[in-house]
Amino acid sequence: MTSSALNRRSAGLETSGGHLRWGSLRTLQSAAAVLLSLAVGVESARAHGTILEPQSRVYKCRFADNPENPQDPACAAAVEFAGDPQFLYDWSAIRQGDADGQHQQVVPDGQLCSGGDPVFAGLDLPRDDWRATAIHADADGTYEFIYRASAPHATQDMLFFVTPEGWDPTAPLAWGDLDFDPTDSDIDPFCELGSVPLETLPQIGPAYRMRCPLPQRTGRHVIYQVWQRSDSPEAFYACVDVILSSSPPLFADDFESGDVGAWTASFP
């Protein structure tokens, strides 16, 4: 037996008439499975999460459109700016590894929606046609946000900021646009929650549910959400485009709430 034949047999790569036998096929399948598991592991290791209800800007462009050929003008502009759609496949990784609560220091003005990461810079484009979700407070004045946690972590803070009345969506979003209490020098969120319990929700999987009082706003706004981990200085960021109203919108197809890019809405 030649040394090459011995090597093939030891690896299960025997041949017959120049063709690989079944042992070879099984070996190749096993190798492919190992490589796939390694690839999935790398992807999972860098995946963390984003706001699902209402959907964040990056989530809409990834799942409510075709990342390879987006039909939505704003999503198409973001992909064109980036040069390729890969950032949409990394939708759960808008993050700063060393934030440690110093969000204004690590995320500059004009780069909030990208979390200060140039990979996601297309999401920072100042436009008034990002697809927005119409939301309103429940009878108790609160709204339930849902965060899809593709890789759950311990939570130190869940922060929610909102743009003011009269905000211009065609101007770059800055921290100064998000101050809910301008009477002091801090940039204050309208909702701040501490350790939020992790839940497993049907058809979603691991998620955080958070109920916040909605601020008195009407029309198009951005809700800016920050998730600061307690077991690491890492933090995650998301822009959520919304249409706010004090009462449920009336949609042409009788839906009470939903994607303004999909339905025509009017407010009482």
N, C-alpha and C positions, 0 to 999 in steps of 0.2 A: 504493500500500500504506500503510495507516495505521501510525502509530508503534507501536501496541500489537501489530499483526500482525508488524511487523518485529522487535520484541522477542521475540515468541514463536518466530519462525523462528530467530533467532540462538541461542536457548536450546534449540532442538529441540522446541519445544512447539507444533507446528502443529496446527490443528484442521480438521475436516471435518464440516460439518453439526452443529457444536456439540459434537463428540466429539474427544477427543485421538487423534492418530495414533500409529502404532507408535514413531516417533522420540521422542515424548513419553514413552511407556511405558518405553523403554530409558533415557531420561534419569532418570526417577523411580527406576528400579531401581538405576541407578548411584549416585544420591544416597543411596538407602537403604543400599546396601552400604558406602558411605563412613561414614555415620552409625553403622552397626553395628560397623565396624572400630574407630571411635573409642571407642564404648562398651566394647567388649571390651578395648581398650588401657587404659582407665581402670581397669577391674576388675582386669586382670592386674597393673597397676602397684601396686595396694594388696594383692595376694594374696601370701602367703608360705608358710604351711604349718602343720602340726600333727602330732601323733603318730597314726599309723595302726595300728600293732600294738604293744600293744593300743590300741583306739580311744579317743581322748580324749573327754571329756564333750561338748564342742561338736560333735565329728564324729558321735557317736552321735545326738544330737538332730537334726542336719542330714540324715544319710544313712540312719540306721536307723529313721527315723520320718518322718511327714509334717510339714514345718515349718509349713504353713498350718493344720493341724488335728492336732497331736500327740496320740497315744493314750497315750504314756507319761506317768504323772502328774508326774514330776519335770520332764520337758521341757515339758509343758503349763504347769506353774507358772512356769518360766523365761520362756516366751513371754508369759504373762499379766503377769508382773512388768515385762517390757520394754515391753509395750503393742502390739508387733507382732513378727513373726518375722524382720525384716530382718537382725538380728545373726547368725542362723544361716546366712544366705547369705554372710556375711562371716567364715565359720568359720576362715579362715586368717590373720586379721588381729588376733589378740589380742596386742597389742604395746605397747611403750613406746619412743618414738623416741630418747630421750636417756638410756637406762638406763646404758650404758657400764660394765656390771658391778656397778652399785650397785642391785641388785635390791630389797633390803629398803627402800631409801630411796624408790624410785619405785612400789613395789607395797605398799600398806598391809596390815596384818593384816585378815582378813575379806574381802579383795578379791583373793585370789590367783588364783582360777579365772578371773576377768575380766581379769587382768593390770593391775588398777587402772584399767580403762577402764569408765566407767559404762554405755556402750553394751551391754556384756556382763554387767552386774551380775546378771542372772537366773541365771547359772551359779554365783554365789556362795551361792545359797540353801542353808543347812545342812539337809540331809535325809539319811535313811538308806535312800532308795529310788532313788538314782541308779543306772542300769543299770551293772552291774559285769561285767568280764571275768575269768574264772578263769584264772590263769596259775601256772606252777611252773617251777622251774629245770631245766635240762637236767642230764645226768649229771655234767657238769663244774661244776655249781653256778651257771651263767650263763644269761642269757635274752637273746634278740635283739630289740631294739626297732627299729621301722622308722618313720622320720619322712617323711611325704609333703611334698615341697618344691615347692609350686605355683610359687614363684619362688625358685630357689636363690640362696644367698649364700655368701660365704666364712665359715668357722666359726672362732670363737675358742674357745668352750666349749659343750659339751653337758652340762648338769647334771641329775642325777636325785636327787630327795629322796623320802622316804617317811614316812608317819605312824607313830607308835610303837604298840606293843602297848597295848591298852586305850584307844585313841583313840576319841573320841565324835564320830561323823559328824553329830550334830544340833547341834553347836557350830560357830561360825564358824571356818574354817581359818586358822590363824596361822602365822607363820614359826617360832615356838617349837615348833610341832607337828612340824616337819620336821628337827630336829637329829639327825643320825645318830650324832654323837659328843658327848654332853653334858659331856665332861670339860674342854672349853675354851669360850671365849666366842663362838666362831664358829658359824654355822648351817652344818653340814657336809652335803654330799650323800653318798649311798651310792655314787654313781658319777659320775666327772668325766672327760670325754674332751676332747681338744684338737681339732686340725684333722681333721675327719671327711671322707673322700672322698665325693664325689657319685657316685651310680650311677643308671643307668636300668633300672628293674625292670619286668618284664612286667606289663601291666594296671595299673600304678601310675604309671609315668613317673619323673621325677626324684625321687630319694629318698636318705636317709641310713640306712645300717644300722649299728647300734651294739650291741655285746655287753657286758653288764654282769653282775657277780655280783649275784644277788638276795639281799636281806637275809633274815634269819630272822624271818619274820612269818607269822601265820596269820589267816585271816578277812578281813573287809572293810577296805580301806585306800585311801588316795589316793597315787598316785605323782605328784609334781609335777615337771614338766619345764621347763627353761629353755634356750633357744637364744640365745646371745650371738654376734652377728656380729663378725668381725674387721675388716671394711671399713666399719663404721659403728657408732655407739653404740647402734643399735637392737637390741632383744631381744624374743623371743617367749616366750609362756607357755602352759602347758596343764595341766589337771587330768585325770588318768586314774584312773577308778574300777576297782579290781581286787579280786578275791578271791585271796589268797595261800595256798599250801599247799606242804608239802614233797614232795608226791607228786601225780601226775595225778588230777584228780577223775574220778569215775565218773558218767557221764551216762545218763539213761534211754534215750537213743537211740544210745548207744555212742560219742558224740563224746568225745574226750579233753580238749578244752578249748573254751571258747567263751563266749558271752554268757549270763550268769546270768539275765538278764531273759528269755531265750528257752528255756532248758533248766533242768530240775531236776537239781541236782548234789548228790552226797554225797562226802565225803572219807574215805578209809580210816583 
